[in-house]
Amino acid sequence: MQILNWQSLDETAREAALSRSPLVGDENLEQNVASIVNTVRLHKDAALISYNQQFDGVMLSELKLSQTEIDTACSRVTEDIKQAVAQAMANIESFHIAQQFEPVTVDTQVGVRCELRSEAIEKVGLYIPGGTAPLISTVMMLALPAKIAGCEQRVLVSPPPINDAIVYAAKACGITEIFQVGGAQAIAALAFGTESIPAVDKIFGPGNRYVTEAKRLVSQDSRCVVSIDMPAGPSEVLLIADRNANPEFIAADLLSQAEHGVDSQVMLVTDSEDLASRVDIALSRQLEALPRIDIAKQALESSRTLLVADLNQAALVSNRYGPEHLIIQTQSPRELLKKIRAAGSVFLGAFTPESVGDYASGTNHVLPTYGYSSAVSSLSLADFSRRFTVQELSADGLLGLGETVMTLAAAEQLDAHKNAVQVRLDSLGGQ
């Protein structure tokens, strides 16, 4: 990786050092995705079947997996995968159950009660990428919170042919509606509905740039009412290390993100030039042993090591970048954690590789990327519900609050607002 001294960079060079590759992979992306979305909206299942053949080389007459197909796929899954899924599910369930919302009730003044309540989103669509890396873990990260939150209809889509382990994880997580369709066309199906696939209220899940663009388009389309989990871009990690960190551990962590895709980005921020050099050597050696060497090597070409004056400056650089994953391998990682303001998920200490969060520690791996962590939270149980307020006033409550409301309404020249209070106060007469 290219090594840059942060202290010697001017502001323009610092911006460049923290820059990411453009999200759009080709200039016709929006137009092409819009065409797919519109075709699915108009032609529904017929369009999906055609796109399955065009993009995935699979001809299907039925998009939904039957119970027999689900059971057959599950029977082919090896016992070690089943055991791994079971342990991961237990941890993910434990962490997300602990996030269950408790209603809030406050009497703001005598006779005025305000509440904050929560209800599960009724219908959710879960997109699970296939391709070169079928994401079994993403099934658990989406399906379990949806189940715990109480979402009544949970629909899973994934490109055909769906990986057996994805089907097994889906069944284990209580998913009964599994559809073989991927890409932008799957997002369109979830947004508008087809003869087979029901329209949902919210779409969750990562995907390639076509999926990401489709999610953006349908969330802004007035012809459907659907929201999305979060904006997203390529995978990324930033690792803060001091001179005592293990260069082999660091190289392994950086490569674990680099192998995701050629547009992934990894960053090392350290106050030790010697460590930076040792990490570079370790990267070269470990890279050669990876089956996905070509992908990781290309990702490293747009990745950087930044040399900083101290760990305080490292925290400032990290906050400015706002990484999806932040790994802190220093002598006192929790002390540095106090200075972190923007990160999707944080991994503390030498024995906490980013991989554990991806699979089985219990936290959710659906995270904001591309710097969105400065304002967008990592996925949690709250994303599968919506919150609303309730207020209830007694007659005494309105008597005590009415004059204030009428004064403010009059100041805003909204007489009907004022009158809605006045007619009630008049009805109370001499109370």
C-alpha positions as CSV (number, residue, x, y, z in Angstrom):
1,M,0.0,0.0,0.0
2,Q,1.1,3.6,-0.6
3,I,2.5,5.2,2.6
4,L,1.8,8.9,3.1
5,N,3.0,11.2,5.9
6,W,-0.2,13.0,7.1
7,Q,1.9,15.8,8.6
8,S,3.5,16.7,5.3
9,L,0.3,16.8,3.3
10,D,-1.5,20.0,2.5
11,E,-5.3,20.2,2.8
12,T,-5.9,19.2,-0.9
13,A,-3.6,16.2,-0.5
14,R,-5.3,15.2,2.7
15,E,-8.7,15.2,1.0
16,A,-7.2,13.0,-1.8
17,A,-5.7,10.6,0.8
18,L,-9.1,10.1,2.4
19,S,-11.0,10.0,-0.9
20,R,-13.0,7.0,-2.0
21,S,-13.6,5.6,-5.5
22,P,-16.7,7.0,-7.2
23,L,-19.8,5.1,-6.4
24,V,-21.1,5.0,-9.9
25,G,-19.3,2.3,-12.0
26,D,-20.4,3.5,-15.4
27,E,-22.0,6.6,-16.8
28,N,-25.2,4.9,-17.9
29,L,-25.8,3.2,-14.5
30,E,-28.8,5.3,-13.5
31,Q,-30.4,5.0,-16.9
32,N,-29.9,1.2,-17.1
33,V,-31.2,0.6,-13.6
34,A,-34.2,2.8,-14.2
35,S,-35.0,0.8,-17.3
36,I,-34.9,-2.5,-15.3
37,V,-37.0,-1.0,-12.5
38,N,-39.6,0.3,-14.9
39,T,-39.7,-3.0,-16.9
40,V,-40.4,-5.0,-13.7
41,R,-43.0,-2.5,-12.6
42,L,-44.9,-3.0,-15.9
43,H,-44.3,-6.7,-16.7
44,K,-43.8,-8.2,-13.2
45,D,-43.0,-11.9,-13.0
46,A,-42.4,-12.2,-16.8
47,A,-39.7,-9.5,-16.5
48,L,-38.1,-11.3,-13.6
49,I,-38.0,-14.6,-15.4
50,S,-36.4,-12.9,-18.4
51,Y,-33.8,-11.1,-16.4
52,N,-32.9,-14.3,-14.5
53,Q,-32.0,-15.9,-17.9
54,Q,-30.3,-12.8,-19.2
55,F,-28.2,-11.9,-16.1
56,D,-27.8,-15.2,-14.2
57,G,-28.2,-17.8,-17.0
58,V,-31.0,-19.6,-15.2
59,M,-34.4,-20.3,-16.7
60,L,-37.1,-20.7,-14.0
61,S,-40.8,-21.1,-14.4
62,E,-41.4,-20.5,-10.7
63,L,-39.6,-17.8,-8.7
64,K,-40.6,-19.0,-5.2
65,L,-38.9,-21.9,-3.7
66,S,-41.3,-24.7,-2.7
67,Q,-41.2,-26.3,0.7
68,T,-39.8,-29.4,-1.0
69,E,-37.0,-27.4,-2.6
70,I,-36.2,-25.7,0.7
71,D,-36.0,-29.0,2.5
72,T,-33.9,-30.6,-0.2
73,A,-31.4,-27.6,-0.1
74,C,-31.2,-27.8,3.7
75,S,-30.5,-31.5,3.5
76,R,-27.3,-30.8,1.5
77,V,-25.8,-28.5,4.0
78,T,-23.0,-30.0,6.0
79,E,-23.1,-30.4,9.7
80,D,-20.3,-28.0,10.5
81,I,-22.1,-25.2,8.7
82,K,-25.3,-26.0,10.6
83,Q,-23.4,-25.8,13.9
84,A,-21.7,-22.6,12.9
85,V,-25.1,-21.0,12.0
86,A,-26.5,-22.1,15.3
87,Q,-23.8,-20.5,17.4
88,A,-23.9,-17.3,15.3
89,M,-27.7,-17.1,15.5
90,A,-27.6,-17.5,19.3
91,N,-25.2,-14.5,19.6
92,I,-27.0,-12.3,17.1
93,E,-30.4,-13.1,18.8
94,S,-28.9,-12.3,22.3
95,F,-27.6,-8.9,21.2
96,H,-30.7,-7.9,19.3
97,I,-33.2,-9.1,21.9
98,A,-31.4,-6.8,24.4
99,Q,-32.3,-3.9,22.1
100,Q,-36.1,-4.3,22.4
101,F,-37.8,-0.9,22.9
102,E,-39.5,0.1,26.1
103,P,-42.3,2.6,25.7
104,V,-41.8,6.1,27.2
105,T,-44.6,7.9,29.1
106,V,-44.1,11.4,30.5
107,D,-46.5,13.8,32.1
108,T,-45.0,17.0,30.9
109,Q,-47.3,19.0,33.1
110,V,-50.5,18.3,35.1
111,G,-53.1,16.8,32.7
112,V,-50.7,16.5,29.8
113,R,-49.4,13.0,29.0
114,C,-47.0,12.3,26.2
115,E,-45.9,8.9,25.0
116,L,-43.3,7.3,22.6
117,R,-44.4,4.0,21.3
118,S,-43.0,1.5,18.8
119,E,-44.6,-1.0,16.3
120,A,-42.9,-3.4,14.0
121,I,-42.8,-2.7,10.2
122,E,-45.4,-5.1,8.8
123,K,-43.7,-6.2,5.6
124,V,-40.0,-6.3,5.0
125,G,-37.9,-7.4,2.0
126,L,-34.5,-8.9,2.7
127,Y,-31.9,-8.8,-0.2
128,I,-29.1,-11.4,0.1
129,P,-26.3,-11.1,-2.4
130,G,-25.1,-14.2,-4.3
131,G,-22.4,-14.0,-6.9
132,T,-18.8,-15.0,-6.0
133,A,-19.5,-14.8,-2.2
134,P,-22.9,-15.9,-1.1
135,L,-23.5,-14.1,2.2
136,I,-25.0,-16.6,4.5
137,S,-24.2,-14.3,7.4
138,T,-26.3,-11.5,5.9
139,V,-29.4,-13.8,6.2
140,M,-29.0,-13.9,9.9
141,M,-28.2,-10.2,10.2
142,L,-31.5,-9.3,8.5
143,A,-33.9,-12.2,9.2
144,L,-33.3,-12.4,13.0
145,P,-33.9,-8.7,13.8
146,A,-36.9,-8.8,11.6
147,K,-38.3,-11.8,13.5
148,I,-37.4,-10.4,16.9
149,A,-39.0,-7.0,16.0
150,G,-42.2,-8.8,15.1
151,C,-42.4,-8.0,11.3
152,E,-45.3,-10.1,10.1
153,Q,-44.2,-10.7,6.5
154,R,-40.5,-11.3,5.9
155,V,-39.6,-11.9,2.2
156,L,-36.1,-13.0,1.1
157,V,-34.7,-12.6,-2.4
158,S,-31.4,-13.8,-3.7
159,P,-29.9,-14.4,-7.2
160,P,-30.5,-17.9,-8.7
161,P,-29.4,-20.5,-8.1
162,I,-29.7,-19.8,-4.4
163,N,-26.9,-21.2,-2.4
164,D,-28.0,-24.1,-0.2
165,A,-26.5,-22.6,3.0
166,I,-28.5,-19.3,2.3
167,V,-31.7,-21.4,2.1
168,Y,-30.7,-23.3,5.3
169,A,-30.0,-20.1,7.3
170,A,-33.2,-18.5,6.0
171,K,-35.3,-21.5,7.2
172,A,-33.5,-21.5,10.5
173,C,-34.3,-17.8,11.0
174,G,-38.0,-18.4,10.3
175,I,-38.2,-17.2,6.7
176,T,-40.8,-19.1,4.6
177,E,-41.0,-16.9,1.5
178,I,-37.8,-17.3,-0.5
179,F,-37.6,-16.0,-4.1
180,Q,-34.9,-16.7,-6.7
181,V,-34.2,-13.3,-8.2
182,G,-31.4,-10.9,-7.7
183,G,-30.0,-7.5,-8.9
184,A,-31.9,-4.3,-9.5
185,Q,-34.9,-6.4,-10.7
186,A,-35.3,-8.0,-7.2
187,I,-35.4,-4.5,-5.6
188,A,-38.0,-3.4,-8.1
189,A,-40.1,-6.5,-7.4
190,L,-40.0,-5.8,-3.6
191,A,-40.9,-2.2,-4.2
192,F,-43.8,-2.6,-6.6
193,G,-44.8,-6.2,-6.1
194,T,-45.4,-8.8,-8.8
195,E,-47.8,-11.8,-9.2
196,S,-45.4,-13.8,-7.1
197,I,-43.5,-11.4,-4.9
198,P,-45.4,-9.1,-2.5
199,A,-44.6,-5.4,-2.3
200,V,-43.0,-4.5,1.1
201,D,-42.8,-1.5,3.3
202,K,-39.0,-1.5,3.7
203,I,-36.0,-3.1,1.9
204,F,-32.9,-4.2,3.6
205,G,-29.6,-5.7,2.5
206,P,-26.3,-4.9,0.8
207,G,-25.6,-5.4,-2.9
208,N,-23.5,-4.3,-5.9
209,R,-23.8,-0.9,-7.5
210,Y,-26.9,-1.9,-9.5
211,V,-28.7,-3.0,-6.3
212,T,-27.6,0.1,-4.5
213,E,-28.8,2.3,-7.3
214,A,-32.1,0.5,-7.5
215,K,-32.7,1.0,-3.8
216,R,-32.1,4.7,-4.2
217,L,-34.4,5.0,-7.1
218,V,-37.4,3.1,-5.6
219,S,-37.1,4.9,-2.3
220,Q,-37.6,8.2,-4.3
221,D,-40.3,6.9,-6.6
222,S,-43.7,8.5,-6.0
223,R,-45.4,5.4,-7.6
224,C,-44.5,3.2,-4.6
225,V,-44.2,3.8,-0.9
226,V,-41.1,2.0,0.2
227,S,-38.1,2.9,2.4
228,I,-34.6,1.4,2.5
229,D,-32.2,0.6,5.3
230,M,-29.3,2.9,4.5
231,P,-27.2,4.3,1.7
232,A,-24.3,2.1,0.9
233,G,-21.1,1.8,-1.1
234,P,-18.2,-0.6,-1.3
235,S,-16.8,-2.3,1.8
236,E,-14.1,-0.5,3.8
237,V,-12.0,-0.7,6.9
238,L,-9.7,1.7,8.7
239,L,-7.2,0.3,11.2
240,I,-5.5,2.4,13.9
241,A,-2.3,0.9,15.3
242,D,0.6,1.9,17.5
243,R,4.1,0.5,17.4
244,N,3.3,-2.4,19.6
245,A,0.7,-3.8,17.3
246,N,1.2,-7.2,15.5
247,P,1.9,-6.5,11.8
248,E,0.6,-10.0,10.9
249,F,-2.7,-9.4,12.6
250,I,-3.0,-6.0,10.8
251,A,-2.2,-7.4,7.4
252,A,-4.8,-10.2,7.9
253,D,-7.4,-7.7,8.9
254,L,-6.7,-5.4,5.9
255,L,-6.9,-8.3,3.5
256,S,-10.1,-9.6,5.0
257,Q,-11.8,-6.4,3.6
258,A,-9.7,-6.1,0.5
259,E,-11.0,-9.5,-0.7
260,H,-14.6,-8.4,-0.7
261,G,-14.3,-6.6,-4.1
262,V,-12.0,-4.6,-6.3
263,D,-13.6,-1.4,-5.2
264,S,-13.1,-2.2,-1.4
265,Q,-10.8,0.2,0.4
266,V,-8.5,-0.4,3.4
267,M,-6.7,2.2,5.4
268,L,-3.9,1.9,8.0
269,V,-3.3,4.9,10.3
270,T,-0.3,4.6,12.6
271,D,2.2,6.7,14.4
272,S,5.0,4.2,13.7
273,E,6.9,4.2,10.4
274,D,8.6,0.9,11.4
275,L,5.2,-0.8,11.9
276,A,4.0,0.5,8.5
277,S,6.9,-1.1,6.8
278,R,6.4,-4.4,8.6
279,V,2.7,-4.4,7.7
280,D,3.6,-3.9,4.0
281,I,5.9,-6.9,4.1
282,A,3.2,-9.0,5.8
283,L,0.6,-7.9,3.3
284,S,2.7,-9.0,0.3
285,R,3.4,-12.4,1.9
286,Q,-0.2,-13.1,3.0
287,L,-1.7,-11.8,-0.3
288,E,0.1,-14.6,-2.3
289,A,-1.8,-17.3,-0.3
290,L,-5.3,-15.9,-1.0
291,P,-7.6,-17.6,-3.6
292,R,-9.1,-14.1,-4.3
293,I,-5.6,-12.6,-4.8
294,D,-6.6,-10.7,-8.0
295,I,-9.5,-9.0,-6.2
296,A,-7.5,-8.1,-3.1
297,K,-4.5,-6.9,-5.1
298,Q,-6.7,-4.5,-7.1
299,A,-8.4,-3.2,-3.9
300,L,-5.0,-2.5,-2.3
301,E,-4.0,-0.3,-5.2
302,S,-6.5,2.3,-4.0
303,S,-5.7,1.8,-0.3
304,R,-3.2,3.7,1.8
305,T,-1.2,3.9,5.0
306,L,-1.2,7.2,6.7
307,L,1.6,8.1,9.2
308,V,0.4,10.5,11.9
309,A,2.1,12.3,14.8
310,D,0.3,10.5,17.5
311,L,-2.9,8.5,18.3
312,N,-4.9,11.6,19.0
313,Q,-4.3,12.7,15.4
314,A,-5.1,9.1,14.3
315,A,-8.6,9.5,15.9
316,L,-9.1,12.8,14.2
317,V,-8.2,11.3,10.8
318,S,-10.5,8.3,11.5
319,N,-13.4,10.6,12.4
320,R,-12.9,12.6,9.2
321,Y,-12.9,9.4,7.1
322,G,-15.9,7.9,8.9
323,P,-15.1,4.2,8.2
324,E,-17.6,1.4,7.9
325,H,-15.3,-0.8,10.1
326,L,-12.8,0.7,12.5
327,I,-10.2,-1.6,14.1
328,I,-8.2,-0.2,17.0
329,Q,-5.0,-2.2,17.8
330,T,-3.3,-0.1,20.5
331,Q,-2.1,-0.6,24.0
332,S,-5.2,1.1,25.4
333,P,-7.9,0.8,22.8
334,R,-10.8,1.8,25.1
335,E,-9.1,5.1,25.8
336,L,-8.9,5.8,22.1
337,L,-12.5,4.7,21.7
338,K,-13.6,7.8,23.8
339,K,-12.4,10.0,20.9
340,I,-14.2,8.2,18.1
341,R,-17.2,10.0,16.7
342,A,-17.9,8.3,13.4
343,A,-17.7,4.6,12.6
344,G,-20.1,1.9,11.6
345,S,-18.7,-0.7,14.0
346,V,-15.6,-0.7,16.1
347,F,-13.3,-3.6,16.9
348,L,-11.1,-3.2,20.0
349,G,-7.8,-5.0,20.7
350,A,-5.5,-7.5,19.1
351,F,-7.9,-10.4,19.4
352,T,-10.9,-8.8,17.8
353,P,-10.6,-9.2,14.1
354,E,-13.3,-7.6,11.9
355,S,-14.4,-11.1,10.8
356,V,-16.1,-11.8,14.2
357,G,-18.5,-8.9,13.6
358,D,-19.1,-10.1,10.1
359,Y,-20.3,-13.5,11.3
360,A,-20.9,-14.3,14.9
361,S,-20.0,-11.9,17.7
362,G,-23.6,-10.7,17.8
363,T,-23.5,-7.2,16.4
364,N,-25.0,-6.4,13.0
365,H,-22.7,-6.3,10.0
366,V,-25.0,-4.2,7.8
367,L,-23.2,-0.8,8.3
368,P,-23.1,2.6,6.7
369,T,-20.2,3.0,4.2
370,Y,-18.7,5.8,2.1
371,G,-18.5,8.2,5.0
372,Y,-22.2,7.9,5.9
373,S,-21.3,6.8,9.4
374,S,-20.9,10.5,10.4
375,A,-24.8,10.6,10.3
376,V,-26.1,7.1,9.8
377,S,-26.2,4.4,12.4
378,S,-25.4,0.7,12.0
379,L,-28.4,-1.6,11.5
380,S,-30.2,-2.5,14.7
381,L,-33.5,-3.8,15.9
382,A,-34.9,-0.2,15.8
383,D,-34.6,-0.2,12.0
384,F,-37.3,-2.9,11.8
385,S,-39.9,-0.8,13.6
386,R,-41.3,2.7,13.4
387,R,-41.8,4.9,16.4
388,F,-44.7,7.3,16.9
389,T,-45.8,9.7,19.6
390,V,-49.1,9.8,21.5
391,Q,-50.5,12.7,23.6
392,E,-53.6,12.8,25.8
393,L,-54.9,15.9,27.7
394,S,-57.5,16.1,30.3
395,A,-59.8,19.1,30.6
396,D,-57.4,20.5,33.3
397,G,-54.5,19.8,31.0
398,L,-56.0,21.9,28.2
399,L,-56.9,24.7,30.6
400,G,-53.2,24.7,31.7
401,L,-51.7,24.6,28.2
402,G,-54.3,26.2,26.0
403,E,-53.3,29.8,26.3
404,T,-49.7,29.0,25.4
405,V,-50.8,27.1,22.3
406,M,-53.2,29.9,21.2
407,T,-50.5,32.6,21.6
408,L,-48.1,30.7,19.5
409,A,-50.7,29.9,16.8
410,A,-51.7,33.5,16.6
411,A,-48.0,34.5,16.3
412,E,-47.8,32.2,13.3
413,Q,-51.1,33.6,11.9
414,L,-52.7,30.1,11.9
415,D,-56.1,31.0,13.3
416,A,-57.7,27.6,12.7
417,H,-55.0,26.1,15.0
418,K,-55.9,28.7,17.7
419,N,-59.6,28.1,17.2
420,A,-59.2,24.3,17.7
421,V,-58.2,25.1,21.3
422,Q,-60.5,28.1,21.8
423,V,-63.7,26.1,21.0
424,R,-62.8,23.5,23.6
425,L,-61.9,26.1,26.3
426,D,-65.3,27.8,25.5
427,S,-67.1,24.5,26.0
428,L,-65.5,24.2,29.5
429,G,-67.3,27.4,30.5
430,G,-66.5,28.4,34.0
431,Q,-64.2,25.5,34.9
